[in-house]
Amino acid sequence: MKNAKTDVVALGELLVDFTQSGISPQGNPLFEANPGGAPANVLAMLRKLGKSCAFIGKVGSDSFGNMLAQTLVDAGINATGLKRDAEIPTTLAVVSTLPDGDRDFSFYRKPGADVLLRVDELDNDLLNDCRIFHFGTLSLTTEPCASATRAAVKIAKESGALISFDPNLRPPLWDSEEDAKAAIRWGMAQCDVLKIADNELLFMTGETDPAIGAAILKEQFPNIRMLNVTSGQEGSRSFFGGESVFEPARSEGGVIETTGAGDTFCACVLNFVLEHGLEDLRRSDLSEMLRFANAAAYIVTTKKGAIKSMPERSQVEELLRLR
């Protein structure tokens, strides 16, 4: 892996997740304004693990945009790549928590500031000087951000950065399932490291067995060097070289909601790649990676929100010592 000034640069949505937080005295639902957005969540966890990070994206010139910009600064994330839109407001999402802790999203994004990032607004210095570039599909749903995303991937790849991709499928944001599948296929064709949830694997391959689905993707996309599948309360799997490793999820109780769990897992995987590379990894290495990532993801589910709920390395290590 190349030497670079920044460990991980991520591009995509930075938004406010309005998360259910009780009932008012008048009987109305209360919502907590949590800073979020999958790429920013990933960076927040990486910062907890001591890695240098930078974000590229766009928010509105409004109070929510101000809050999100300050959140990046407070988290220690380089925000020089964050742009402001003078007319379109910051993107918002209402997160409804289901009985099992999973979520249902309602987005206020037609348009939202995040989709208006343009190619000419990209910070090429960041893209040319990072070890890993990470992105998802929310920045591919609409122009001009879709073109900006593709351009950013090209610049980072040509500079020698590893490419990390998480589909982060949100069906309501797509005009059709085929458009979503096309974008995910494009992302998978670019990446070295893929994190994909079991429902997304089913969406792309029609397979419920993670091993079969992963095998299909690795055959279709030989560029993928490490493929990780998350299966919620069941656990996670890593497919690397000829190895296939499974580690069960933590189940200590106290789950409040799962927002940010997959992003936390993804960040821990990227942290492992930064520290160990993508050469000659053994089963024991993959097991270590998954155990840490699963534990960190569990901790996030015991709190509301994502960016401000990321655990310290010491908290994850303490949980791991319990088993």
Protein Blocks (a to p, Z undefined) as FASTA:
>chain_A
ZZdfblbdcedddddddddebjafkopacdddddedjklmmmmmmmmnopacdddddddd
dfklmmmmmmmmmnopafklpccdfkbccddddddddfkopacddddfbdcfklmpcfkl
pcfklmmmcfbdcddfklmmpcfklmmmmmmmmmmmmnopacdddfkpafklpfbfklmm
mmmmmmmmmpmbdcddfklmmmmnopablklmmmmmmmmmmmbmbdcddehjnoccddeh
jbccddddddeejifbfghklmmmmmmmmmmmmmnojghiafklmmmmmmmmmmmmmmmm
mpgcjklmcccfklmmmmmmmZZ
